[in-house]
Amino acid sequence: MKSARLLAASLMLALSVPAWAEPPADIGDSVEALRQKIGAVGVSIAIVEDGRTTLARGWGVRKLGESAPVDAETIFQTGSTGKAMTAAALAVLVDQGKIAWDDPVIKHMPWFRMYDPWVTREITIRDLLVHRSGLGLGQGDLMFVPRTYLTRKQTIERVAFLKPKTSFRSAYAYDNILYAVAGQLIEEVTGQRWEDFIREHVLRAGGMKNATSDSEDRFRIPNRSWPHARLSGALRGLGPQQALDERDELGRNGAPAGGLALSADDMAVWLKIQLAHGALPGGGRLFSEEQAKQMWTPVTPMPITELPDSLKPAQPMQQAYALGWQVQDYRGHRIIQHSGGVFGSITRVVMIPDKNVGFAIMMNSEDSGMILGLTYELLDHYLDQPDYGWTTKWQDWFEARLAGGVEFLKQAKASPAKVGPSLKPAGYAGRYRDPWYGDVVIADGAKGLTIDFTSTPRMAGRLKHWQYDSFVTEFDDPAIEPAYVTFALDADGKVTGVTMKPVSMIADFSWDYQDLDLKPVEDKK
């Protein structure tokens, strides 16, 4: 009888331990074949199942033209997936009793201001993280995209001049700038820079030994990926891959919104902590079960983008933003995920909580079709779905999107009116100021009209006449998105203001030229 009871107990224990699905058996060959077909430079994938790392490896190279391979310890810039780590850093402070999610921001940063005084009084720490402040999509991003001279505090002081697009807490619009505010709040509360606090209390405390939180640390690590993009075609995303200048990154002032670099090994640890609701793989906790629940709880409903028929299975029924995470459904399962991108690098972090599975895909190029295809192939694998050909379908979508952008540009270039300009070049020259961005200088010289965004290093170039009193930027740096620059004139032919907008209809939303309202100012010498 004793033996029978032991056998029964053993069987029950065996049945209670979930079997690992394991990654697709051919994942190594299929990822490499896809990488070569698309022309991606490097890829790194981490997969965690039931608290166990089942894959952490890389394919391709760290930098085009060099032989150093991507491996499990190669760090990649992970963009906005780092928002969840900024939220985790705040969770640590909540657990310590130093802040609460619904504390007004001004309780800890009395000098902080939003455009509306009532919003200044009401906005909470939770509000900083969930994209419902009333700001527009990407509003204010030019203060750190692609780089900046501004400090984080200077940037946050300028938030007061960002005029909202909607009323407070009435609509979802993704922003980065308020995550910079959250990073500054961490410094105000702890006396440590966001970079130092998150390194000590999240990255190292969590066991992410390769991860970095600032550029100086990242540049010191030989095993790092280099950013790449296709810039020589009609618009960004077309042409051969080329390595970008490593200085072309998110400005340090915006790092709490997406300034971390992690390896596949680091991502595996992070996924284990998330799936264990804050428990550390080796024992102890990074943050409490209660804070884990808070960070995964949906707060702001998100609009659902209509997808073409070929991609319909990927269209969620519901989706919402939580604290640094997007929560949605896929094939009847809850998915916790976030994408990330800085110029030249893209990342996706995905978890299926009811399967206790998570994975992260990092690339050092901007091949969105490939990363989306791999994401849904892995989701279907772990949800026991038949092959749907996701990699082909997403790549076709990505290429169609680029083709549509090229056609839009062709039509625009064929249609400008042969009218203007109203003034001689010197009439447009001057210093123009936007309340939140700062100064843009337009000069008339030997090369004709030039433009210089003075808060942004190396964001300068020529202005070419387009039509009427509108010009097109030709930046010296080809990685900077071109823009239309339109001058408003009064009845006497004097410039009263300048507005801008991206040339491309598929430009990244962080090029928020349309939010600028430039007015002439005296150039004091």
C-alpha positions as CSV (number, residue, x, y, z in Angstrom):
1,M,0.0,0.0,0.0
2,K,2.9,2.3,0.8
3,S,4.4,1.7,-2.6
4,A,1.0,2.3,-4.3
5,R,0.6,5.6,-2.5
6,L,4.1,6.6,-3.5
7,L,3.4,5.6,-7.1
8,A,0.1,7.6,-7.1
9,A,1.9,10.6,-5.6
10,S,4.6,10.4,-8.3
11,L,2.1,10.2,-11.0
12,M,0.2,13.2,-9.7
13,L,3.4,15.2,-9.4
14,A,4.4,14.3,-12.9
15,L,1.0,15.4,-14.2
16,S,1.3,18.7,-12.3
17,V,4.6,19.6,-13.9
18,P,4.0,21.2,-17.3
19,A,5.9,19.7,-20.3
20,W,8.1,22.1,-22.1
21,A,6.9,22.6,-25.7
22,E,10.5,23.5,-26.7
23,P,11.3,26.0,-29.5
24,P,10.6,24.9,-33.1
25,A,13.1,22.2,-33.9
26,D,14.3,24.0,-37.1
27,I,14.4,27.5,-35.6
28,G,18.1,27.9,-36.2
29,D,18.0,27.0,-39.9
30,S,14.7,28.9,-40.5
31,V,15.9,32.1,-38.8
32,E,19.2,32.1,-40.7
33,A,17.5,31.4,-44.0
34,L,15.0,34.3,-43.4
35,R,17.8,36.6,-42.3
36,Q,19.7,35.9,-45.5
37,K,16.6,36.2,-47.7
38,I,15.6,39.6,-46.4
39,G,19.1,40.9,-45.9
40,A,19.0,41.5,-42.2
41,V,22.3,42.0,-40.5
42,G,21.9,40.3,-37.1
43,V,19.2,38.7,-35.0
44,S,19.1,37.5,-31.4
45,I,16.3,35.5,-29.8
46,A,15.6,34.5,-26.2
47,I,12.9,32.0,-25.2
48,V,11.8,31.1,-21.7
49,E,9.4,28.3,-20.9
50,D,8.2,27.5,-17.3
51,G,11.1,29.4,-15.8
52,R,13.7,27.7,-18.0
53,T,15.7,29.2,-20.8
54,T,15.1,27.0,-23.9
55,L,16.8,29.3,-26.4
56,A,19.3,32.2,-26.2
57,R,21.4,32.7,-29.3
58,G,22.2,34.9,-32.3
59,W,22.5,34.8,-36.0
60,G,24.4,37.1,-38.4
61,V,27.0,39.7,-37.5
62,R,27.2,42.6,-35.1
63,K,28.2,45.1,-37.8
64,L,28.0,44.9,-41.6
65,G,31.4,44.2,-43.2
66,E,32.8,42.7,-40.1
67,S,33.0,39.0,-39.0
68,A,32.2,39.2,-35.3
69,P,29.1,37.1,-34.8
70,V,26.0,37.8,-32.8
71,D,25.8,35.5,-29.8
72,A,23.8,35.2,-26.6
73,E,25.8,37.9,-24.9
74,T,25.6,40.5,-27.8
75,I,23.8,43.6,-26.5
76,F,21.2,45.2,-28.7
77,Q,19.5,48.6,-28.3
78,T,16.0,47.7,-27.3
79,G,14.0,50.9,-27.6
80,S,10.6,51.2,-26.0
81,T,10.6,47.8,-24.5
82,G,12.6,49.5,-21.8
83,K,9.5,51.4,-20.7
84,A,8.5,48.3,-18.8
85,M,11.9,48.5,-16.9
86,T,11.3,52.1,-16.0
87,A,7.9,51.0,-14.7
88,A,9.7,48.2,-12.7
89,A,12.1,50.8,-11.2
90,L,9.1,52.8,-10.0
91,A,7.6,49.5,-8.7
92,V,10.7,49.0,-6.6
93,L,10.1,52.5,-5.1
94,V,6.4,51.7,-4.5
95,D,7.4,48.6,-2.6
96,Q,9.9,50.7,-0.5
97,G,7.0,53.0,0.4
98,K,8.7,56.1,-1.2
99,I,6.0,56.7,-3.8
100,A,2.5,55.4,-4.8
101,W,1.2,54.9,-8.3
102,D,-1.5,57.5,-7.8
103,D,0.6,60.1,-6.1
104,P,0.4,63.5,-8.0
105,V,3.7,64.0,-9.8
106,I,4.1,67.4,-8.2
107,K,4.2,65.7,-4.8
108,H,7.7,64.5,-5.7
109,M,8.5,67.2,-8.4
110,P,7.0,70.5,-7.2
111,W,8.5,72.3,-10.1
112,F,6.9,70.1,-12.8
113,R,4.4,71.7,-15.1
114,M,2.0,70.6,-17.8
115,Y,0.4,73.1,-20.3
116,D,-2.9,73.1,-18.3
117,P,-2.6,74.1,-14.6
118,W,-5.4,71.7,-13.6
119,V,-3.6,68.8,-15.4
120,T,-0.4,69.8,-13.5
121,R,-2.2,69.3,-10.2
122,E,-4.0,66.1,-11.2
123,I,-1.5,64.1,-13.3
124,T,-0.2,61.1,-11.3
125,I,2.8,58.8,-11.6
126,R,0.4,56.2,-13.2
127,D,-0.6,58.8,-15.8
128,L,3.0,59.2,-16.9
129,L,3.1,55.6,-18.0
130,V,-0.2,54.9,-19.8
131,H,-0.5,57.4,-22.7
132,R,-3.6,59.3,-21.7
133,S,-2.2,62.7,-20.8
134,G,-3.8,64.5,-23.7
135,L,-0.6,64.9,-25.6
136,G,-0.5,63.9,-29.3
137,L,1.2,60.9,-30.8
138,G,5.0,61.3,-30.3
139,Q,4.5,65.0,-29.3
140,G,7.8,66.5,-28.1
141,D,10.0,63.7,-29.5
142,L,12.1,66.1,-31.5
143,M,13.6,67.2,-28.1
144,F,15.6,63.9,-28.2
145,V,15.2,62.4,-31.6
146,P,17.6,61.6,-33.0
147,R,19.9,63.3,-30.4
148,T,20.0,66.5,-28.4
149,Y,22.0,69.1,-26.5
150,L,19.3,69.3,-23.9
151,T,19.6,67.8,-20.4
152,R,16.7,65.7,-19.1
153,K,15.6,68.4,-16.7
154,Q,15.7,71.1,-19.4
155,T,13.6,68.8,-21.6
156,I,11.0,68.3,-18.8
157,E,10.8,72.0,-18.1
158,R,9.7,72.4,-21.7
159,V,6.8,69.9,-21.4
160,A,4.9,72.9,-20.0
161,F,4.8,74.3,-23.5
162,L,3.4,71.2,-25.2
163,K,-0.2,72.2,-26.0
164,P,-2.4,69.1,-25.6
165,K,-4.3,67.6,-28.6
166,T,-7.2,66.1,-26.5
167,S,-8.5,66.6,-23.0
168,F,-6.8,64.8,-20.0
169,R,-7.5,61.1,-19.7
170,S,-9.9,61.1,-22.7
171,A,-7.9,59.3,-25.4
172,Y,-4.9,57.1,-26.0
173,A,-1.9,58.6,-27.8
174,Y,1.5,57.0,-27.5
175,D,4.2,59.4,-26.1
176,N,7.8,59.1,-25.0
177,I,8.2,62.4,-23.2
178,L,6.3,61.5,-20.1
179,Y,8.6,58.5,-19.6
180,A,11.4,60.9,-19.5
181,V,9.5,62.7,-16.7
182,A,9.2,59.4,-14.9
183,G,12.9,58.9,-15.1
184,Q,13.5,62.4,-13.7
185,L,11.0,61.6,-10.9
186,I,13.1,58.6,-9.9
187,E,16.1,61.0,-9.6
188,E,14.1,63.5,-7.6
189,V,13.0,60.7,-5.1
190,T,16.2,58.8,-4.8
191,G,19.0,61.2,-5.6
192,Q,20.3,58.8,-8.2
193,R,20.1,59.4,-11.9
194,W,17.7,57.1,-13.7
195,E,20.7,55.5,-15.4
196,D,22.3,54.6,-12.1
197,F,19.1,53.6,-10.2
198,I,17.9,51.2,-13.0
199,R,21.3,49.7,-13.4
200,E,21.6,49.0,-9.7
201,H,18.0,48.2,-8.7
202,V,16.7,46.5,-11.8
203,L,19.4,45.3,-14.2
204,R,22.0,44.1,-11.8
205,A,19.6,43.2,-9.0
206,G,17.7,41.2,-11.5
207,G,20.8,39.3,-12.7
208,M,21.0,41.0,-16.2
209,K,24.8,41.1,-16.2
210,N,25.4,42.4,-19.8
211,A,22.7,45.1,-19.9
212,T,23.5,48.8,-20.0
213,S,21.6,51.9,-19.2
214,D,23.8,54.6,-20.8
215,S,25.8,55.1,-23.9
216,E,29.2,55.3,-22.1
217,D,28.7,51.8,-20.7
218,R,27.4,50.4,-24.0
219,F,30.3,51.8,-26.0
220,R,32.8,50.2,-23.6
221,I,31.4,46.7,-24.4
222,P,33.0,45.1,-27.4
223,N,30.2,42.6,-27.9
224,R,27.6,45.1,-29.0
225,S,25.5,45.2,-32.1
226,W,25.7,48.2,-34.5
227,P,22.6,49.9,-35.9
228,H,21.8,49.5,-39.6
229,A,19.2,50.9,-42.0
230,R,18.3,51.2,-45.6
231,L,18.7,54.8,-46.6
232,S,19.6,55.0,-50.3
233,G,16.2,54.4,-51.8
234,A,13.3,56.7,-52.4
235,L,12.5,56.6,-48.7
236,R,13.8,55.0,-45.6
237,G,13.5,51.2,-45.7
238,L,14.7,50.8,-49.3
239,G,18.1,50.1,-50.7
240,P,21.0,48.1,-49.3
241,Q,21.8,48.0,-45.6
242,Q,24.3,50.4,-44.3
243,A,25.8,50.9,-40.8
244,L,24.7,54.1,-39.0
245,D,26.7,56.3,-36.9
246,E,26.5,55.0,-33.3
247,R,25.9,58.6,-32.2
248,D,22.6,58.5,-34.0
249,E,20.6,57.3,-31.1
250,L,17.8,58.4,-28.8
251,G,19.0,61.4,-26.9
252,R,20.1,60.6,-23.3
253,N,17.4,62.9,-22.0
254,G,14.8,60.4,-23.3
255,A,16.5,57.3,-22.2
256,P,13.8,56.3,-19.7
257,A,11.5,55.9,-22.7
258,G,13.9,53.5,-24.5
259,G,17.6,53.8,-23.8
260,L,18.5,50.3,-22.6
261,A,20.7,47.7,-24.3
262,L,20.3,44.0,-23.5
263,S,21.5,40.6,-24.7
264,A,19.5,37.4,-25.3
265,D,20.8,36.1,-21.9
266,D,19.6,39.3,-20.2
267,M,16.2,39.1,-22.0
268,A,15.8,35.5,-20.8
269,V,16.3,36.6,-17.2
270,W,13.9,39.6,-17.6
271,L,11.2,37.2,-19.1
272,K,11.6,34.8,-16.1
273,I,11.1,37.7,-13.6
274,Q,8.1,38.9,-15.5
275,L,6.5,35.5,-15.8
276,A,7.2,34.8,-12.1
277,H,5.5,38.1,-11.1
278,G,8.6,39.7,-9.7
279,A,10.3,36.6,-8.2
280,L,14.0,36.3,-9.1
281,P,15.3,33.0,-10.7
282,G,17.8,32.5,-7.8
283,G,15.4,33.4,-5.0
284,G,14.1,36.6,-3.5
285,R,12.1,39.3,-5.4
286,L,12.8,42.2,-7.7
287,F,9.3,43.6,-7.0
288,S,6.2,42.3,-5.2
289,E,3.3,40.3,-6.5
290,E,1.1,43.3,-6.0
291,Q,3.3,45.5,-8.2
292,A,3.5,42.8,-10.8
293,K,-0.3,42.8,-10.9
294,Q,-0.4,46.6,-11.2
295,M,2.0,46.6,-14.1
296,W,0.0,44.1,-16.1
297,T,-3.4,45.6,-15.4
298,P,-4.9,47.4,-18.5
299,V,-5.5,51.1,-17.9
300,T,-6.0,52.9,-21.3
301,P,-8.0,51.4,-24.1
302,M,-6.2,51.4,-27.4
303,P,-7.8,51.8,-30.8
304,I,-7.5,48.7,-33.0
305,T,-5.9,49.2,-36.4
306,E,-7.7,47.4,-39.2
307,L,-5.5,44.8,-40.8
308,P,-5.8,43.4,-44.4
309,D,-7.5,40.0,-44.8
310,S,-4.1,38.2,-45.0
311,L,-3.2,39.4,-41.5
312,K,-6.7,39.3,-39.9
313,P,-5.8,36.6,-37.3
314,A,-3.3,39.1,-35.8
315,Q,-5.9,41.7,-35.3
316,P,-6.9,41.7,-31.6
317,M,-10.5,42.0,-30.3
318,Q,-9.3,44.1,-27.4
319,Q,-6.1,45.9,-26.5
320,A,-5.1,48.3,-23.8
321,Y,-2.0,49.9,-22.3
322,A,-0.8,49.0,-18.8
323,L,2.3,50.2,-17.0
324,G,4.9,49.9,-19.7
325,W,3.1,46.9,-21.3
326,Q,0.5,46.4,-24.0
327,V,-2.2,43.9,-23.1
328,Q,-4.2,42.2,-25.9
329,D,-5.7,39.0,-27.1
330,Y,-4.5,36.5,-29.8
331,R,-6.3,33.4,-30.7
332,G,-8.2,33.5,-27.4
333,H,-5.1,34.0,-25.2
334,R,-4.0,37.0,-23.2
335,I,-0.7,38.4,-24.6
336,I,1.6,40.8,-22.7
337,Q,3.9,42.5,-25.1
338,H,5.8,45.6,-26.3
339,S,7.7,46.6,-29.3
340,G,10.7,48.9,-29.4
341,G,12.8,50.7,-31.9
342,V,15.6,53.2,-32.1
343,F,17.1,54.2,-35.4
344,G,18.8,51.1,-36.7
345,S,17.5,48.6,-34.2
346,I,14.2,47.0,-33.4
347,T,12.9,44.6,-30.6
348,R,9.8,42.7,-29.6
349,V,9.1,41.2,-26.2
350,V,6.2,38.9,-25.9
351,M,4.6,36.8,-23.1
352,I,1.8,34.2,-23.1
353,P,1.1,34.1,-19.3
354,D,-1.3,31.1,-19.4
355,K,1.4,29.1,-21.2
356,N,4.2,30.4,-18.9
357,V,6.1,31.2,-22.1
358,G,7.9,34.4,-23.1
359,F,10.3,35.3,-25.9
360,A,12.2,38.3,-27.2
361,I,13.5,39.1,-30.7
362,M,16.2,41.7,-31.2
363,M,17.5,43.0,-34.6
364,N,20.2,45.5,-35.5
365,S,18.4,46.6,-38.6
366,E,14.9,48.0,-39.3
367,D,13.3,45.0,-41.0
368,S,9.9,45.1,-39.4
369,G,8.4,42.5,-41.7
370,M,10.9,39.9,-40.4
371,I,10.5,40.6,-36.7
372,L,6.7,40.6,-37.0
373,G,6.7,37.3,-39.0
374,L,9.0,35.6,-36.4
375,T,6.8,36.9,-33.6
376,Y,3.6,35.3,-34.9
377,E,5.3,32.1,-36.0
378,L,6.5,31.7,-32.4
379,L,3.1,32.6,-31.0
380,D,1.4,30.0,-33.2
381,H,4.0,27.4,-32.2
382,Y,3.3,27.8,-28.5
383,L,-0.4,27.9,-29.1
384,D,-0.4,24.7,-31.2
385,Q,-1.7,26.4,-34.3
386,P,-1.0,25.2,-37.8
387,D,1.5,27.0,-40.0
388,Y,0.0,30.2,-41.4
389,G,3.0,31.5,-43.3
390,W,3.4,34.5,-41.1
391,T,6.9,35.4,-42.2
392,T,5.8,35.7,-45.9
393,K,2.6,37.5,-45.1
394,W,4.2,40.2,-42.8
395,Q,7.1,40.7,-45.2
396,D,4.6,41.2,-48.1
397,W,2.7,43.7,-45.9
398,F,5.9,45.6,-45.1
399,E,7.0,45.7,-48.8
400,A,3.5,46.9,-49.8
401,R,3.7,49.6,-47.2
402,L,7.0,50.8,-48.6
403,A,5.6,50.6,-52.2
404,G,2.6,52.8,-51.1
405,G,5.0,55.3,-49.6
406,V,7.0,55.5,-52.8
407,E,3.9,56.0,-54.9
408,F,2.8,58.8,-52.6
409,L,6.2,60.5,-53.1
410,K,6.0,60.0,-56.9
411,Q,2.6,61.7,-57.0
412,A,3.7,64.5,-54.8
413,K,6.9,65.2,-56.8
414,A,4.8,65.2,-60.0
415,S,2.3,67.8,-58.8
416,P,3.9,70.8,-57.2
417,A,2.7,74.1,-58.5
418,K,5.4,76.1,-60.4
419,V,4.6,79.1,-58.3
420,G,6.9,81.1,-55.9
421,P,8.8,81.7,-53.9
422,S,7.4,85.1,-52.9
423,L,10.6,86.4,-51.5
424,K,14.3,86.5,-52.3
425,P,16.2,84.0,-50.1
426,A,17.3,86.6,-47.7
427,G,13.7,87.4,-46.9
428,Y,13.2,83.9,-45.4
429,A,16.5,84.0,-43.3
430,G,16.3,84.5,-39.6
431,R,16.0,82.8,-36.2
432,Y,12.7,81.2,-35.5
433,R,11.6,79.9,-32.1
434,D,9.1,77.2,-30.9
435,P,8.1,77.3,-27.2
436,W,9.0,73.7,-26.5
437,Y,11.7,72.8,-29.1
438,G,13.7,76.0,-29.1
439,D,15.4,77.7,-32.0
440,V,15.6,76.8,-35.7
441,V,17.9,79.1,-37.7
442,I,17.4,79.6,-41.4
443,A,20.3,81.3,-43.2
444,D,21.1,82.6,-46.7
445,G,24.6,81.8,-47.8
446,A,26.7,80.5,-50.7
447,K,24.7,77.2,-50.7
448,G,21.4,79.1,-50.8
449,L,19.0,78.7,-47.9
450,T,20.1,76.4,-45.1
451,I,18.3,75.2,-41.9
452,D,19.8,74.3,-38.5
453,F,17.9,72.7,-35.6
454,T,20.0,74.3,-32.9
455,S,18.9,71.9,-30.0
456,T,19.9,68.9,-32.1
457,P,23.5,68.1,-33.0
458,R,24.1,67.7,-36.7
459,M,20.5,68.3,-37.8
460,A,21.2,70.8,-40.5
461,G,21.1,71.0,-44.3
462,R,19.8,72.9,-47.3
463,L,16.3,74.1,-48.2
464,K,15.1,73.4,-51.7
465,H,12.1,75.3,-53.1
466,W,9.0,73.2,-53.4
467,Q,6.1,75.4,-54.3
468,Y,4.6,78.8,-53.2
469,D,6.5,79.6,-50.0
470,S,7.2,75.9,-49.1
471,F,10.6,74.3,-49.2
472,V,11.9,70.8,-48.6
473,T,14.8,69.9,-46.3
474,E,17.9,68.2,-47.7
475,F,19.6,67.3,-44.5
476,D,23.4,66.6,-44.5
477,D,22.6,63.4,-42.5
478,P,20.6,61.1,-44.8
479,A,19.2,59.3,-41.7
480,I,17.1,62.3,-40.8
481,E,13.6,62.3,-42.1
482,P,13.0,65.1,-44.7
483,A,10.3,67.7,-44.0
484,Y,8.3,70.4,-45.8
485,V,9.0,73.9,-44.4
486,T,6.3,76.4,-45.0
487,F,6.6,80.2,-44.4
488,A,3.5,82.3,-43.6
489,L,3.7,85.9,-44.8
490,D,1.7,89.0,-43.8
491,A,0.3,91.6,-46.2
492,D,3.7,93.3,-46.5
493,G,5.5,90.1,-47.4
494,K,7.1,89.7,-44.0
495,V,7.5,86.2,-42.5
496,T,5.1,85.8,-39.5
497,G,5.7,82.1,-38.8
498,V,7.0,78.7,-40.0
499,T,5.2,75.3,-39.9
500,M,6.6,71.9,-40.9
501,K,5.5,68.4,-41.7
502,P,7.2,65.1,-42.8
503,V,7.5,64.5,-46.5
504,S,6.8,60.8,-46.2
505,M,3.4,59.5,-45.2
506,I,5.0,56.6,-43.4
507,A,7.6,58.6,-41.5
508,D,8.2,57.4,-37.9
509,F,5.9,59.4,-35.6
510,S,8.8,60.6,-33.6
511,W,9.6,63.1,-36.4
512,D,6.9,65.3,-35.0
513,Y,7.6,68.3,-37.2
514,Q,3.9,69.1,-37.4
515,D,3.9,70.0,-33.7
516,L,6.3,72.9,-34.2
517,D,5.0,76.5,-34.3
518,L,8.0,78.6,-35.1
519,K,7.8,82.4,-34.8
520,P,10.5,84.9,-35.8
521,V,12.7,86.3,-33.1
522,E,15.5,88.9,-33.0
523,D,18.8,87.2,-33.4
524,K,20.8,88.9,-30.6
525,K,24.5,89.0,-31.2
